[in-house]
Amino acid sequence: MASKLESLPTELLDLILEAIDDQASIVIITRYDERVRVFSSLSRTCRLLHKSAAPYLYRSFESLANGHGIRAFATTLCQRPDLAKLVQVVNLIPSRAKISSPPSPEEARLFIRVLRSLKLDQVYDDIVEALLAGCHTAEMVVIMCLTTSMKILQISNYDHQTKPKDKRVCKHCPDMADCLQAIFTPSRLQSLSTGEDETGAYSQLFNCFLFGKYIDPETGQNRGAAHASISSLLQVPSMRALTCTGLSSDSESMLASIPDGSSNITNLQFVYGNIDSMSILHTLRACRHLADLEISWEAQMSGGEDDEDHDLYLYVSVHMLKKALDLHKDSLKVLSLTDRLDNGIAWDDQPAIGSFHDFSRLRELKIDDQLLLGGSRSEAPLWSEFKADEVFPTSLKFLIIHCRSGILLLEEALRSLGKFHGPNLEGIEVNFPWHESIVAGQQANWVDGTLEQPKSEKITEWSFDFENYEEGRRLTFSCWGKEGRPESIPAALEACVRVMDVGGVEGLMKMQYPEESRWNLAEDVDRLRITEENA
């Protein structure tokens, strides 16, 4: 077998390995130890594969094995800079493993030489001290300093020093937020780019996933992804996409120091956090031309059972939020503004966000109904006063309304949305939280089975389904137009409203599932509301 492979041209071997690698890389990251196993066995089969496999073996590195292999990988990259240039995807989660034995004098010398570019930064001493103690997180910083050709970075701000009850935790970990700020400071990037690397350090880094949350060691509270990290990553010249999770509100945000128009980011996501409107404004001012923006809040009221995982209260100025969005009304193509907890706390008792009619390139809009309509979360949304044709742009193709109330308001929503006659409209979706739509228990299980029944073949322009979102299961009404006929959507919505005028939501659903007639949604929702009021 080996002799037959050795007779093949090297170019053909490269193609074989590329095909194998594509099969192994179904997701964006393939575990490093699995790559080692696959390509090591191939290399043993044919000596020529050792060289050919290198671009695939070193393409990605993932540090989720509690410290195992991190030092060996860092040492290899120090000794073989040519291999460091092959690394394209880096996934670094600060290690929760105990420190291992200190590095050998030779390993320490190699690592400290790499860290010299950080020497002028205050965090340098912390990293070196942790490194000499055997801290794996410090070794990850060495890897980041070496992999200047990376294209995708996944990094976390988790601070494990704040969990003293966990005996496995390293007590020497440097602050990863400070490390990121030191690595990607503009002065360091400029100094590295003047060296032998003609393409420039980190000039291929276009996508970063920044994971929170981290614990404030002074207060012991979850503070989310550090704003200092975001400030640094926004200013990496090659960066085009940035996703931040667990971002907290910060009235004295370092984001205020980012120069206007200094970021080339076009795709920005703030999810699973509570970013405040002022931080949003500073961030969007820094971006030149945003094309895709997603913000998902999870504001939690004081006294909730999950307070330890959330800010106690978040206030988002709807006026300031709209002011920030207006900065990119000529470039935004996709916009998503939702509340993951369906409570509307962040913008309670505030006016509607206003019109998007001037967003000339907006193709997809996903928005929370209370943010769109305004008012109080204790009151039903005022769909009757909503003027869809004055709010949505004519460029819109897909509209998704994320409702916090029960599905009985579907009729009012469709009546208002049917007034929007966008020339490019291809689909409308209105989804409702499952837990507020029907009662739980046997009835919920029964409805699950109902929507699994065959649908009527006569209905081709709208549908009821369950959709699994990250925030939970939701009951979704979807309507899509006939190809080349955007006017068919308002016509379909009008037909649905006529059905609901007679039979309500239940009657509309029975049209889609004609064989099922036992479910009385209205009675179930009324029963649920009476139960909640009595409780």
C-alpha positions, 0 to 999 in steps of 0.5 A: 500500500505504501509503495503504491502511494509513494508512486503517486505525484505529490500534487495528487497526494495533496488533493487526497489529503484535502478531500479527507480533511474536508470530510473531517471538518464538518464544523468550523473547528475539528479537535486538534487531537483527532487531527493528530490521530488521523494524519499521524496514521496516514504519515506512517502509511507513506513517508511522503504524506508527512510533508503533505499533511502538515497544512491540514494537521496544523490548520487548527488548534483547540485547547479544550483538553485541560492543558494537555498538549498545549505546551508541546504545541507551543514548543513546536511552533517556537522551534518551527516558525514555518509550521506556525504560519500554517495555523488558520483557526485558533480556539483558546479557552483558559485552562481550568487544569492545575498548573503542571511542572514548570517549563524546562529552561530551554522551553522558558527561554523560547517562550519568553523570547516570543513574549518580548513584543509584549514587554512594554505592556504592563501585562507582560510581567503577569504572563511571564510569572504565570508561565514560569509557574507552569500555567497553561493559560500563559502558554496559550498567550504564547501560541497567540503571539506565534500564530500571526497568520491565523484567520479565525480566533475563538477566545474566552474571557473566563477568569477561573481565579475567581472560583476558589472552591474548584481545586482544579483551578490554576491560581496564576492565570493572567487576565485574558482581557489584558492579554488580548489588549496587549497582543492586538494593540495597534502599536504592536501590530505595526511593529510586527508588520515592519519585520520579515513578514511581508503580509503583515502580522494578523493581516489574515485575521478576519473573524473572531468569537469572543466568549464571556462571561468573566467574574469581576474579582473585586465584586464577585459579579459576572461582568461579561466580555471585557470592553477592553478586549472588544476595543482592541479587536475592533481596531484590527485592520483585517477584522471583518466579523466579530461575535461577542457573548455575555457582554455587560453594560458599562457606563464608563466603557473603554469603547468610548475611546475608539476613534470614529470610523477606525474599524473595518468590521462589517458583521457584528454580533452582541448576544447573550448579554446586556450591552447598553445603548451608549456602548452600542453608539460608541461601537457603531461610530467606530465601524465604517460600514456595517452590513450585518448587525445582531444584538440579543439582550437578556435583561433580568429584573432584580429578584429573579432566580438567575440574578447571579448570571445577569445584570440586575437591571438594564436600561436601553435608551431606544432613542439612542439605539435608533441614533446608533443604527441610523449611522449605518442606514445606507449599508445595513443589509441584515438587522436583528434586535431581540430580547431573549427572555421575552420580558421587554424590561430593557425598553419598558415604557418607552416609545417605539424605535421608529421608522426604518424606511430610509434603510435603503439596503436592508433586506432582512429585519428581525425585531422584538414586537415591543421594541417595534411598537413601544409601550409597556410590557404589562399591556398588550401590543398596540398592533392596531396603531402600527403603520407598517408601510411607513416603518419598513423599507421597500428593499425588505425581503424577509421580516421576522417579528419576535413576539413576547405575548401569546398567539391570540394576538396573531390576528391583530399582527397580521392585519397590520403587517398585511398593509405593507406592500414591499416590492421585494418582500419574499417572506414574513414570520411571526413567532410566539413563545411556546410557554405562553401560547398553551398550557404545559403537560399533556396538552403541550405533548398533544399539540406537538403531535398535532403539528406533526400531522400531515399538512393540507396540500391546498395551503401553499402560502402560509404555515404553522410550525414549531421552530427551535431557537437558541432562546427556546421553542417557539410557535411560528406563523410563516407566510411566503409569496409566490416567486416574482409576485410580492403582492401575493403575501399581503393577499395571503395575510388578508385571507388568513385574517378573514378566516380568523374573523370567524374561527380565530387562530384555532380556525386558521390552524384547522385549515392546515391540519384538517384531520385534527379538530380536538384542539381548542387553543382559545380555551387553553390560553384562557385557562392558563391565564385564569390559573396564573391570576389565581396563583 
